[in-house]
Amino acid sequence: MTGLLIAANLAVWFLLQGFGTTAALAESICHHALIPGDLLRLTEPGSRIAVSRDLLCVLDGQGSPHTLITSMFMHGGWLHLLFNLWFLWIFGDNVEDVMGPLRFALFYILCGLAAAAAQIVTDPGSVIPMVGASGAIGGVMGAYARLFPRARVHMLVFFGFFITTVSVPAVLMLGYWFLLQIVAGLPALGQATGGVAFWAHAGGFLAGLLLSFVFVRDDRLADRRRRLPRAAKRSWL
């Protein structure tokens, strides 16, 4: 299922978003991105938002609920896509192992919806489009932090031109990531600015941590914990 989710994100990027070409990317954002104010019908019909230097979206004030799902399979650029899918590949397989593929798919979607809800709550009237799998993947990371807290994660650390690796417990690396989202998100509260959806990340992480109590199968978890130390995960930050 982790592989299928990665393939779905790539298919949307290639087929719907045209490899990130300006016109295709802008059109996909206009029709399929999550725009809180439009979804909640808090914007005036005819409101315009810029999605590129030369292109505008004209809102009809009738936002569709389908954007809650479609937005979590879309991305704003190559780096956005590649970073998200790298983290899904790193952490998704172990979480899927202890849930099973169908449970994991439902878990992933629910985390994405929780992430969207968290972002909407922080600014319900926002007309800034939100796209990306980061919230759902944040949920996977939250589950991983609870399920495999002592698994070693190898991180790349940059000191100018010098690069080294540091091995840390997963709970430390993922807890640090979650704290960064909170700290970075506080100044953005109530601000109509674009950029990173920090509260979606934080909301997805918390949802994943809590939902892991429901979706994990204890027999699978015990077996995976026995095998995990022999195959430490590798990531970089």
Contacts in CASP RR format, 6 or more apart in sequence:
PFRMAT RR
TARGET T0000
AUTHOR 0000-0000-0000
METHOD contacts of the structure
MODEL  1
MTGLLIAANLAVWFLLQGFGTTAALAESICHHALIPGDLLRLTEPGSRIA
VSRDLLCVLDGQGSPHTLITSMFMHGGWLHLLFNLWFLWIFGDNVEDVMG
PLRFALFYILCGLAAAAAQIVTDPGSVIPMVGASGAIGGVMGAYARLFPR
ARVHMLVFFGFFITTVSVPAVLMLGYWFLLQIVAGLPALGQATGGVAFWA
HAGGFLAGLLLSFVFVRDDRLADRRRRLPRAAKRSWL
1 96 0 8 1.000
1 100 0 8 1.000
1 101 0 8 1.000
1 102 0 8 1.000
1 104 0 8 1.000
1 105 0 8 1.000
1 108 0 8 1.000
2 88 0 8 1.000
2 89 0 8 1.000
2 92 0 8 1.000
2 93 0 8 1.000
2 96 0 8 1.000
2 104 0 8 1.000
3 89 0 8 1.000
4 105 0 8 1.000
5 88 0 8 1.000
5 105 0 8 1.000
5 108 0 8 1.000
5 133 0 8 1.000
6 85 0 8 1.000
6 88 0 8 1.000
6 89 0 8 1.000
8 73 0 8 1.000
9 73 0 8 1.000
9 75 0 8 1.000
9 81 0 8 1.000
9 84 0 8 1.000
9 85 0 8 1.000
9 133 0 8 1.000
10 81 0 8 1.000
10 85 0 8 1.000
12 73 0 8 1.000
12 74 0 8 1.000
13 19 0 8 1.000
13 20 0 8 1.000
13 74 0 8 1.000
13 75 0 8 1.000
13 81 0 8 1.000
16 24 0 8 1.000
16 28 0 8 1.000
16 32 0 8 1.000
16 74 0 8 1.000
17 24 0 8 1.000
17 25 0 8 1.000
17 28 0 8 1.000
17 74 0 8 1.000
17 75 0 8 1.000
17 76 0 8 1.000
18 24 0 8 1.000
18 25 0 8 1.000
18 28 0 8 1.000
20 76 0 8 1.000
20 77 0 8 1.000
20 78 0 8 1.000
22 52 0 8 1.000
22 54 0 8 1.000
22 55 0 8 1.000
23 55 0 8 1.000
25 51 0 8 1.000
25 52 0 8 1.000
25 76 0 8 1.000
25 77 0 8 1.000
26 51 0 8 1.000
26 52 0 8 1.000
26 55 0 8 1.000
26 57 0 8 1.000
28 74 0 8 1.000
29 51 0 8 1.000
29 57 0 8 1.000
29 74 0 8 1.000
29 76 0 8 1.000
29 129 0 8 1.000
29 131 0 8 1.000
30 51 0 8 1.000
30 57 0 8 1.000
30 129 0 8 1.000
32 66 0 8 1.000
32 67 0 8 1.000
32 70 0 8 1.000
32 71 0 8 1.000
32 74 0 8 1.000
33 67 0 8 1.000
33 70 0 8 1.000
33 71 0 8 1.000
33 74 0 8 1.000
33 129 0 8 1.000
33 130 0 8 1.000
33 131 0 8 1.000
34 67 0 8 1.000
34 68 0 8 1.000
34 71 0 8 1.000
34 116 0 8 1.000
34 119 0 8 1.000
34 120 0 8 1.000
34 129 0 8 1.000
34 130 0 8 1.000
34 131 0 8 1.000
35 43 0 8 1.000
35 49 0 8 1.000
35 59 0 8 1.000
35 63 0 8 1.000
35 67 0 8 1.000
35 126 0 8 1.000
35 127 0 8 1.000
35 128 0 8 1.000
35 129 0 8 1.000
35 130 0 8 1.000
36 42 0 8 1.000
36 119 0 8 1.000
36 120 0 8 1.000
36 123 0 8 1.000
36 124 0 8 1.000
36 125 0 8 1.000
36 126 0 8 1.000
36 127 0 8 1.000
36 130 0 8 1.000
37 43 0 8 1.000
37 124 0 8 1.000
37 125 0 8 1.000
37 126 0 8 1.000
37 127 0 8 1.000
38 47 0 8 1.000
38 59 0 8 1.000
38 60 0 8 1.000
38 61 0 8 1.000
38 62 0 8 1.000
38 63 0 8 1.000
38 127 0 8 1.000
39 63 0 8 1.000
39 64 0 8 1.000
39 65 0 8 1.000
39 67 0 8 1.000
39 68 0 8 1.000
39 120 0 8 1.000
40 120 0 8 1.000
40 124 0 8 1.000
40 125 0 8 1.000
41 61 0 8 1.000
41 62 0 8 1.000
41 63 0 8 1.000
42 124 0 8 1.000
42 125 0 8 1.000
43 59 0 8 1.000
43 61 0 8 1.000
43 125 0 8 1.000
43 127 0 8 1.000
44 59 0 8 1.000
44 61 0 8 1.000
45 59 0 8 1.000
45 60 0 8 1.000
45 61 0 8 1.000
45 62 0 8 1.000
46 58 0 8 1.000
46 59 0 8 1.000
46 60 0 8 1.000
46 61 0 8 1.000
47 58 0 8 1.000
47 59 0 8 1.000
47 61 0 8 1.000
47 127 0 8 1.000
48 56 0 8 1.000
48 57 0 8 1.000
48 58 0 8 1.000
48 59 0 8 1.000
49 56 0 8 1.000
49 57 0 8 1.000
49 59 0 8 1.000
49 127 0 8 1.000
49 128 0 8 1.000
49 129 0 8 1.000
50 56 0 8 1.000
50 57 0 8 1.000
51 57 0 8 1.000
51 129 0 8 1.000
57 129 0 8 1.000
59 127 0 8 1.000
68 113 0 8 1.000
68 116 0 8 1.000
69 109 0 8 1.000
69 113 0 8 1.000
71 116 0 8 1.000
71 129 0 8 1.000
71 130 0 8 1.000
71 131 0 8 1.000
71 132 0 8 1.000
72 109 0 8 1.000
72 112 0 8 1.000
72 115 0 8 1.000
72 116 0 8 1.000
72 132 0 8 1.000
72 133 0 8 1.000
72 135 0 8 1.000
72 136 0 8 1.000
73 132 0 8 1.000
73 133 0 8 1.000
74 131 0 8 1.000
74 132 0 8 1.000
75 81 0 8 1.000
75 84 0 8 1.000
75 131 0 8 1.000
75 132 0 8 1.000
75 133 0 8 1.000
76 131 0 8 1.000
76 132 0 8 1.000
80 132 0 8 1.000
84 132 0 8 1.000
84 133 0 8 1.000
84 134 0 8 1.000
84 137 0 8 1.000
85 133 0 8 1.000
86 235 0 8 1.000
87 137 0 8 1.000
87 138 0 8 1.000
87 140 0 8 1.000
87 141 0 8 1.000
87 235 0 8 1.000
88 133 0 8 1.000
88 137 0 8 1.000
88 140 0 8 1.000
90 233 0 8 1.000
90 234 0 8 1.000
90 235 0 8 1.000
91 137 0 8 1.000
91 140 0 8 1.000
91 141 0 8 1.000
91 144 0 8 1.000
91 233 0 8 1.000
91 235 0 8 1.000
92 104 0 8 1.000
92 140 0 8 1.000
92 144 0 8 1.000
94 144 0 8 1.000
94 147 0 8 1.000
94 148 0 8 1.000
94 151 0 8 1.000
94 224 0 8 1.000
94 228 0 8 1.000
94 233 0 8 1.000
95 104 0 8 1.000
95 107 0 8 1.000
95 140 0 8 1.000
95 143 0 8 1.000
95 144 0 8 1.000
95 147 0 8 1.000
95 212 0 8 1.000
96 104 0 8 1.000
97 220 0 8 1.000
97 224 0 8 1.000
98 147 0 8 1.000
98 216 0 8 1.000
98 217 0 8 1.000
98 220 0 8 1.000
98 221 0 8 1.000
98 224 0 8 1.000
99 107 0 8 1.000
99 215 0 8 1.000
99 216 0 8 1.000
99 217 0 8 1.000
99 220 0 8 1.000
100 217 0 8 1.000
100 220 0 8 1.000
103 215 0 8 1.000
103 217 0 8 1.000
104 215 0 8 1.000
106 215 0 8 1.000
107 143 0 8 1.000
107 208 0 8 1.000
107 211 0 8 1.000
107 212 0 8 1.000
107 215 0 8 1.000
108 136 0 8 1.000
108 139 0 8 1.000
108 140 0 8 1.000
109 136 0 8 1.000
110 207 0 8 1.000
110 211 0 8 1.000
111 135 0 8 1.000
111 136 0 8 1.000
111 138 0 8 1.000
111 139 0 8 1.000
111 140 0 8 1.000
111 204 0 8 1.000
111 207 0 8 1.000
111 208 0 8 1.000
111 211 0 8 1.000
112 135 0 8 1.000
112 136 0 8 1.000
112 139 0 8 1.000
112 200 0 8 1.000
112 204 0 8 1.000
112 207 0 8 1.000
114 139 0 8 1.000
114 203 0 8 1.000
114 204 0 8 1.000
114 206 0 8 1.000
114 207 0 8 1.000
114 208 0 8 1.000
115 134 0 8 1.000
115 135 0 8 1.000
115 136 0 8 1.000
115 138 0 8 1.000
115 139 0 8 1.000
115 197 0 8 1.000
115 200 0 8 1.000
115 201 0 8 1.000
115 203 0 8 1.000
115 204 0 8 1.000
115 207 0 8 1.000
116 130 0 8 1.000
116 135 0 8 1.000
116 200 0 8 1.000
117 203 0 8 1.000
118 199 0 8 1.000
118 200 0 8 1.000
118 202 0 8 1.000
118 203 0 8 1.000
118 204 0 8 1.000
119 130 0 8 1.000
119 197 0 8 1.000
119 199 0 8 1.000
119 200 0 8 1.000
120 126 0 8 1.000
121 199 0 8 1.000
122 188 0 8 1.000
122 189 0 8 1.000
122 190 0 8 1.000
122 199 0 8 1.000
123 189 0 8 1.000
123 190 0 8 1.000
123 191 0 8 1.000
123 192 0 8 1.000
126 192 0 8 1.000
127 192 0 8 1.000
128 192 0 8 1.000
128 193 0 8 1.000
128 194 0 8 1.000
130 197 0 8 1.000
130 200 0 8 1.000
134 197 0 8 1.000
134 200 0 8 1.000
134 201 0 8 1.000
135 197 0 8 1.000
135 200 0 8 1.000
135 201 0 8 1.000
135 203 0 8 1.000
135 204 0 8 1.000
135 205 0 8 1.000
136 204 0 8 1.000
138 201 0 8 1.000
138 204 0 8 1.000
138 205 0 8 1.000
138 208 0 8 1.000
139 203 0 8 1.000
139 204 0 8 1.000
139 205 0 8 1.000
139 207 0 8 1.000
139 208 0 8 1.000
139 209 0 8 1.000
139 211 0 8 1.000
140 208 0 8 1.000
141 174 0 8 1.000
141 177 0 8 1.000
141 178 0 8 1.000
141 205 0 8 1.000
142 174 0 8 1.000
142 178 0 8 1.000
142 204 0 8 1.000
142 205 0 8 1.000
142 206 0 8 1.000
142 208 0 8 1.000
142 209 0 8 1.000
142 212 0 8 1.000
143 208 0 8 1.000
143 209 0 8 1.000
143 211 0 8 1.000
143 212 0 8 1.000
143 215 0 8 1.000
143 216 0 8 1.000
144 151 0 8 1.000
144 170 0 8 1.000
144 174 0 8 1.000
145 170 0 8 1.000
145 171 0 8 1.000
145 174 0 8 1.000
145 175 0 8 1.000
145 178 0 8 1.000
145 205 0 8 1.000
145 209 0 8 1.000
146 209 0 8 1.000
146 212 0 8 1.000
147 212 0 8 1.000
147 216 0 8 1.000
147 221 0 8 1.000
147 225 0 8 1.000
148 170 0 8 1.000
148 224 0 8 1.000
148 225 0 8 1.000
148 228 0 8 1.000
149 169 0 8 1.000
149 170 0 8 1.000
149 171 0 8 1.000
150 169 0 8 1.000
150 170 0 8 1.000
150 171 0 8 1.000
151 169 0 8 1.000
151 170 0 8 1.000
151 228 0 8 1.000
151 229 0 8 1.000
151 232 0 8 1.000
151 233 0 8 1.000
152 167 0 8 1.000
152 168 0 8 1.000
152 169 0 8 1.000
152 170 0 8 1.000
152 232 0 8 1.000
152 233 0 8 1.000
153 167 0 8 1.000
153 168 0 8 1.000
153 169 0 8 1.000
153 170 0 8 1.000
153 173 0 8 1.000
153 174 0 8 1.000
153 232 0 8 1.000
153 233 0 8 1.000
153 234 0 8 1.000
153 235 0 8 1.000
154 165 0 8 1.000
154 166 0 8 1.000
154 167 0 8 1.000
154 232 0 8 1.000
154 233 0 8 1.000
154 234 0 8 1.000
154 235 0 8 1.000
154 236 0 8 1.000
155 165 0 8 1.000
155 166 0 8 1.000
155 167 0 8 1.000
155 168 0 8 1.000
155 173 0 8 1.000
155 235 0 8 1.000
155 236 0 8 1.000
155 237 0 8 1.000
156 163 0 8 1.000
156 164 0 8 1.000
156 165 0 8 1.000
156 236 0 8 1.000
156 237 0 8 1.000
157 163 0 8 1.000
157 164 0 8 1.000
157 165 0 8 1.000
157 166 0 8 1.000
167 232 0 8 1.000
170 233 0 8 1.000
173 235 0 8 1.000
173 237 0 8 1.000
174 205 0 8 1.000
177 205 0 8 1.000
177 237 0 8 1.000
178 201 0 8 1.000
178 202 0 8 1.000
178 205 0 8 1.000
181 198 0 8 1.000
181 199 0 8 1.000
181 201 0 8 1.000
181 202 0 8 1.000
181 205 0 8 1.000
182 198 0 8 1.000
182 202 0 8 1.000
184 196 0 8 1.000
184 198 0 8 1.000
185 198 0 8 1.000
185 199 0 8 1.000
185 202 0 8 1.000
188 198 0 8 1.000
188 199 0 8 1.000
END
